[in-house]
Structures are given as structure tokens and as C-alpha cells.
């Protein structure tokens, strides 16, 4: 029997997945969690063979954090509704055993759980290639700047929010332009959003 924990922040989707995979004779859903903290407690308590885990929980990539915490003891199949290159790269680097779109059919989800429970890795070639080609992610401070930039903050606003000098903001922006092949604030903001780096609400 394959013990599975489902981590999904939309209760209806979580219950649907549980009904779907729990109907299989060789799979038992031992628990459902909807957020980082309750998932942490549940995984520690049940020590499942497989965790079927949404990449994004409450608008944050907390599914990746759970993978980093428990990927050495449970096999993680990451589920996502987003095709972000950054998520591909971080999931592969953190040791995901499977990676599926939420649009996957029932047979694919069940078969992936069965295969990863036997030690197989089930990650689509396109996801692996995307992960290999992913640009280096920004640092935490750069990510904070990008979030403020995308929210429409001026350089002065960014400097005040980050408690740094305006010239420091300008220097950070120039480095980001050069690193990611962009030439202005709009291009940089769009690039960051396409990469899936901006998952938190910026604080102005």
C-alpha cells in the first residue's frame, strides 16, 4: 500500500484528488493539508511514502519549501497550474521525484504516484530542459526590489522601503538589466513575472 499525503490550498481540489487516487486499490490517502504549517505537522506525523504537493500555497512557493524539508524522507510529486521556469529549476534542484500539471488526467496522476513510490523519477523532458536553461535567480534583496518595481514604485520609493540609498537602487537595477538582458524597468518587471520570482505581495 502506498501512503500518500495531499498538500493543496484549495479544499475542493484537495478533496477531489483524494477521492480520485484513494479509489485505487494500492493507494491510501493518509491526510490532507492546505498550508505550510499544517503540512509540516502532517508529514512529520504520518511519514508518507509519497507527497502530492501543490507548488504554490496561498500565493507563495511553499510547496518547494516542503520539498526541501522532507524530500529526503518522502517522494514528492509536485503539482502546478503555472508554467514557471523558476519553479522547474527549484523543484528539480530540490529533488522532486515527479512534476505534473494540474490539468493531468487521472491515469497520469495515479501512474506517477505508483512509479515514484518504486523509486522512479517522473519529470517531463520539457520541464528538465527548462530547469537546465533557467537563469540564475535573484537574491532575496533583489527579489524585494523587483517586487516593489513591479508594484509601480519609483526609485525613491524603493530606496525608502528597502532603507537604502537611491544610488544603490540605481546600481542594483543596472546589474539586473545586464544579467537578464533587459534595458528598462518594464522589461525587467515582465521578465521577473514570467520567471515566477514574484510570489509575495510587495510592501510599499
N, C-alpha and C positions, 0 to 999 in steps of 0.2 A: 504494500500500500504506500502511495506517495502522499506524504503530509504536505499540504500547501497552505500558506498564508497569503491573503489578498490584501494589498495596500492600494486603495483608490479613494480619492477625496469626494467623489460623487456617489452617495449611498445607493442610488438606483443602479448605477453601472456596476458597483461592487456586488450588489445582490444578484444582478443578472449573471455576472461572471461566476459567482459561487454556485448558482443553480446549474449553469452550463457545465462547468468542469466537475462539479460534485456528483453529477449523474453518471460519471464514468466509474466502472467497477474497481479500477485500480487507483483512484484519486480520492483523497478525503480533505476537504477544506476545514482546517482546524481553527481558523479565526479570520476575522476581517478587521482592518484598521483604516482610519480615514485621515490620519495625520502623522507627523513625525514622532511625537512623543508616545502616542498610544501604539504605534507600530513598533517602536523600540521595545516597549514593555512586552508586547505580544510575541515578538520574535524571540526575545530572551526567555520567555516562559515556555514556548512551545517548541523551539529549536526545529523548525520545519526543514524538510529536505529542499523545498522549492518556495521562493517568494515571488509571486506575480505582482510586480510593483510599478505603479504609475511614476513616470519620471518627474512630473510636475504635481506638487501637492500644495493647494492653496496659493497658486501663483508663484511658487518657489521650486527650485530643483532639489527638493528634499529627498526625492527618491534616490538620487545619486548619493546623497549623504548616507542613507540607509545601506546602500550597496557598499560604500566604503567601510561602514561599521561591521556589517555582517556577511560580506561576500566571501570571507574565508571559511565560514561555517555553514552557510546556506547557499544554494544555487539561485541566482536572481535572473528572472526573465523580466526585462524592462518593457513597459507598455507606454506608448506615446501617441498623442494626437498631433504632434508637431514634428516637422522635418528639419530640425536644427542641427547644423554641423557640429556645434559645440557639444550638444548632447551625445551625438555619436562618439565624439572623441573622448569625452569624460567617462561615458559608460564603458567603452572598450578598455580604456586605461585602468578603470577601477575594477575590472574583472567580470563584467556581465557575462552570464552564460547564454542568454538569449535576448533578442531585441525584436519587438513586434509593434506594428501599427495597431491602433485600436480598431481599425477597420478590418483586421484579420478575421477570417471566418473561424467558426468553432473548431473545425477539424485541425486547423493550423495551430490554434492556441493549445489544444489538448495534446497534439503530437509534439509540440515544442516542450511542454512540461514533461512529457514522458522521456523525451530524448535527453534533456538536461539532467534529469534525475539519474540517468545512467552515465553521466559524465561527459556527454556530448556538448559542444558549443554550437548554438544555432543563431548565427548572426548573418543577415543577408549580405552578399558580396558588396552591394552598393553602399551599405552602412559602413562596412570595413574600409572601403576605398575612401569614403567621405571622411572617416576618422583619420586615416593616414594623411589626407590632404588638408586637414583643418589648420587654420592659422593659430599661432600661439595666443592664448587668451590674455586679456588684460589683467594687471594686478588688481587687488581689492581697491586701492586708491584710484586707479584708472577707471575701474568699473563704476565707482562712485561718481567720478567726473562725467562719464558717459551717460549715466542715468540723469544727472542734472542737465546736461546738454540736451538730451532728448526731450526733457520736460520743458525746454524753452528758456532755460536760464542763460543770462548773459555771463560774460567772463567775470564781471564784478560780482554777480550773484553767486557764481560757482566759488569764487575766492572766499566770499563771506561764509558760505555754507561749509566749506572744507577748512576754513581758518588758515588759508594760505594766501600768498601774495598774488596779485593779478598776473605779474610776470611769470610766476610759477605755473599758473594755469595756461598761459600762452605757450610756455615751453613744453608742457605736457601734451597740449594739443598738437604742436608741431611734430613731436615724436610719434604720436598716434597716427597722424596723417602719413608720415613716412613709412611707418611699419605696415600699415594696412592699404597703402596705395590710394589714399583718398586725398582730395585737395581742398575740402571745405567742411564746415560743421554739418551741413545737411547730408553730404555723402557719408561722413563718419558715423552719424547717428543711424542712418539707414543700414549701413554695414553692420553695426553693433546689434541692431534689432534682428537682422536676418540671421546672425550667428546664434541668437538666443542667449546673449550675455545679460540682457536687461530683464531680469525676472522679478525684481523688487520695486516697490513704489519709491521714487526718489523723494528725498526730504529737502524742501527748499527752506 
